[in-house]
Amino acid sequence: EDLCNGRVGSRVVFYTVRRVRGHASLSMAAPSHLKKSLGRNLKDNYLKHWTPEDGGKTSAMGADMEDMLTDEHVRSVQNLGLDPDKVEVYYNASPAILYEQALRYEKGTSITATGALVVRSGVKTGRSPQDKRVVDEPSSSRDVWWGKVNIKLEEASFLVNRERAIDYLNTNDRIYVTDGFAGWDPDYRVPVRVITSRAYHALFMQNMLVVPSEKELDEFEVDAFPKPFVIYNAGMFPANRYTEGMTSSTSVSINFERGEMVILGTQYAGEMKKGVLTVMMYLMPLRPSRNLSPAVRALPLHSSCNVGKDGDVSLFFGLSGTGKTTLSADPERFLIGDDEHVWTSTGVFNIEGGCYAKCIDLSREKEPEIFDAIRFGSVQENVVFDQWTREVDYADVSITENTRCAYPLKFIPNAYIPATIKSHPSNIILLTCDAFGVLPPVSKLSPEQTMYHFIAGYTAKVAGTEMGVTEPTATFSACFGGPFLVWHPYHYAEMLSAKMVAHTCPAWLLNTGWVGGGYGVGHRCPLKYTRQIVDAIHDGTLLNLPDSSYETMSCFGLSHPKVQVKDVPSAILNPQEAWEASGKAAEYKEKVRHLAGLFEKNFEQYAPQCSEAVIQAGPRTSFEPEKRK
């Protein structure tokens, strides 16, 4: 078809049809009829690229098209259950073609003043974690952390949803197929095939997956290991809520044994992105083999990653609002990726081929790299723009606060491409935004403390200003990516600790939140100080401080500097000192115990699978505050 970025020729056209078909088992037309149908489809789409001067060549081409199709290719087409007589397939189409398709057929689509494609995701403007299901099947059942994150689904229900999705895709005049890789490292990457009814989804996944070369596409299925993971995105069609295991008209279900994901009832593209992350969260710890030690197996991480000019790699973990994106986008360092990575026995690689950035309150002054990446080829979701100038109003959240933009990694000027490096991390940085104002701006962690705080995944969100409520709310997300975990959190934490020890990699806990008091009393730690703390980590200043320059925080047992670091005053680095300076020493102790209690309560769900050393490394309200010297 006319989908290989404008490349034509019999080999490319033939290969396009061969690649389009995946892993289903529905039957349709008889092979003889199917061959004729495919031949016509190939010829019609091929002729779109011929000029009048080529007219003499077309008469001999018709019969050749049918002859090009072997029984293997016919079976491959039959497997998907999509009738080429009825469905026009756009395979790995260029952004320009997908722009045209989206503007022509998808309501609410426009082009912004900077050239980005603005789309609407329908009713759903965010993920639907309560509708996520994982098939309970023999090959993965003993590995999965079953519960509220991974809710069991019977395979029969999955197959009902799968057939419903394929039937819906078959009713469309056109579908879009995107092949790409999850992961930049050829030794670990997973081939992914996305089949959807929206051009918006195809362009989104072209940006988020690693784009294969022409040679890699030729070998996409032939040499793929494992076989391509297939996403059937029929999000414009609802699930049947009476199907066993369904609780709404939305369903996002994954079958690890079949290597498939089915989406119904939601057009939010982020479901595909995080679906791929979930697959990597399961598969990577099995590589190279599940029988190897934790330090050797591949560790998937919900983190950002950058590298210095001397090759020193840093991993940043943090929930929304902690500054993960801002701090990892350091102009003095190269960005490997902003969200998803894998730490292997040889180094680190980015899972994604692009970035999926928040757009709320975006400006060139605050985040110039992201702002300038929004151009032709980027996809902006649910933003509001001026109907005449087509300029986006990033402060307008009338559709959703979760406005987003997906763009290729190459749009970032200091991106490290290919996004894989044969160096192990030099620093692990866990970020939190503590609105209670009691955690130090920086603490040095032991391996056991790192495991504890990694499993806890803490930050705090400030309550709304409604009726004057200002008390912050603690938020915990295991491994800083709870909704995407497949194994128990301790499994990932054990691997992280083992790799840290094996490669002599220190870990740090950074509080980018409030100092000198909680929200409404103190103030947020200035970004300039947080950046200097990160610089002090990268240049070794903090690591080289003598033990006498650190003191231990009561209840939490955190070791933090008691001396000035670069231009960061000691009063900022020591929360107790900052509170005492405001005459609030007793209130500080109360808040410390309160937050420690929240940690203890949250960790109860993980403690049965954790070692005693990790449990003891966490905060404990029973600790009496130490007397300060």
Phi, psi and omega in degrees: 000184185271048195240355185266056177053036176088354180282134179231178185127151187301321182296317183291318180296317180297316182293329179301312180294321180299323184280336190294333192263141189242243198228056175244184183222019178281141178265159177214247187285158174294149184306320182296317178294321182296320179299315180297318181296315179295320179300315179296317181298315178299312183297315182300315182285328178294320183293341179300335185264001185268143178267167178304329180294340182271001187306323183294342183274343190285331184297323182276354187276330187304310181293326181298326182301314181292322181294333182292338187271116177272171178298327179297319180290323178296316179298322180298321178290318180299326185301325182282335181079020179254124187275112182293346174289335186247332188248126175270125186256126176253111187254123181042049182294153178292156177306323181298316179294318180293325172302309182302315181296315181295317180294328183279322192243350186244110184300140178088006181267137179213174174246133181278175180297335180266359176099000179285156177267119178266130183228165174243136181263012178080208184297320182275119179246015177200177180291161179239074185299333180288346180255007178279137179225149175236130183290130176276099182227159191301324188290335185236350190304319183286346181268333191283138174276089185286144180155215185287339177276313180247095183270131185292145174224135177288147183298327179300320178291322177300316181294326175297313179296321181296314179293324178298318179295314181294321177299319178295313180302327180290341180276350183277153175284336183210146173228165184234129182241128179235124174253135178197186182242143166266105180113139181268342182275117183301336181281344185233346187297155179241124177290137183231135176240126180248128178238120187215165180261359182242133177296326177305315180294322180295315180293320178303313183284333171299323179286326187272333177272164175278122186288125180285152171285170179298320179296319180293326176293321177301327184256013190303314180263325187299313185251012185288133170219123352290183179297157181306133173280127188253129174252115174266103181260098174248045187296343178280355181242134186281157169285158174274111186295348178270356173293137183301129180097350179270142178240356178200186179277000177255137177214130173233105187235142183237136176237105184291325181293316179281341184069048185218152174226136181238129180243126177226141170078012173211133179259005180292119188291337180300339177297324179291314180303309183285338173295318177296319177300318179299318178298316179293326177298330177275312189286321189298318179296350176270355182257145346295335179203144180293343184275353180281166181291157180303329182288342185260329183288161183282131183249111176280140186222137173270086189209165167260166186207135172222169183222139179279173182293341178264007177088010178279125186258137176235138175252132180246128176243141177176147177278178182303134176088002182269348179098015182302311182294316183296315185285330179281340177274069184267123182297342180269001182225164180263137181273118174277322177182162186252000188209321189221127182217167175229131176258113184256189178283352181242346182162212185229142172223152175282136176286327191257159175262000182206192181234151180232087191264148172288146182249351184300127179059025180292142175210158178294328181294318183278318183219077186297324182296315180292315182303316183281347178281348182274092182211194183303129183105341177276155179241120177253126183258128166059028175272160178255136182222160178289127185293339181263311183274340183065023175273134184280138174260099186286348177273347182276113180245032183293334176273311178192153172283343183270052174286140188220163173218132177251128181214156180293150179301329182294346178284348178270123188299327182254027179290143179265103185233131359295145189276059175213141184221137180270054176220143178273152180304141176264339180211141171249126183238112176265123184255140173219151174246090185276101181281353173282340174077024183250341181278142179295153177299333176209138176224144176269129187253144169279166177304320180291320176295323178299315178300315182299307185288334174292316178294320182294313180059059188268143159207178179227140177247142180278132178295160179296164182278005181302127179057028175075012181287124181232000182292126180289160179239128179287138178233131179236134176219111187307132178059022181058026178192045186310316184295349186248001181286148175243312175280167175298143182306326181298329180299315179290319181296321179297319177295319179299312180297317180298320179290322177300314181293316183296328185246017176049055184251114178286161179231148184225145173250118181250127174260110179267010183269225192270147176230153178073014183139162180283184180302132181093347179239302178274205179218158180288140180303124182304140182300327181297326178288318179298319178297321179294325177296317178297319176299321180292333174288313184292323183269002175088002181302311182290320181295328184271359175294138177293158180302331180293345179270002178245152170225162187258132180278136179293156181068311184271337180067021182277136178265115184231154181295143174248009177239162179296139177241117188052236180262011181274115183297150178298329179296332176284322185285341181246101185298324180297318179297320180294319179291319181296325179296336179263007179074028184236041182297315181294321179294326178300312181299322179295317180292323178298313180296322180298312181292321177300322178296322177295320176299313181300315181297316181296322188282350179303327183287340182257338188306319183302332181262358184260156177286158180297326180297321179290318179299316182289342181282351182271174178297146177219126181293341181287345178292129173277139177304135180285148175286129183278137181278000000 
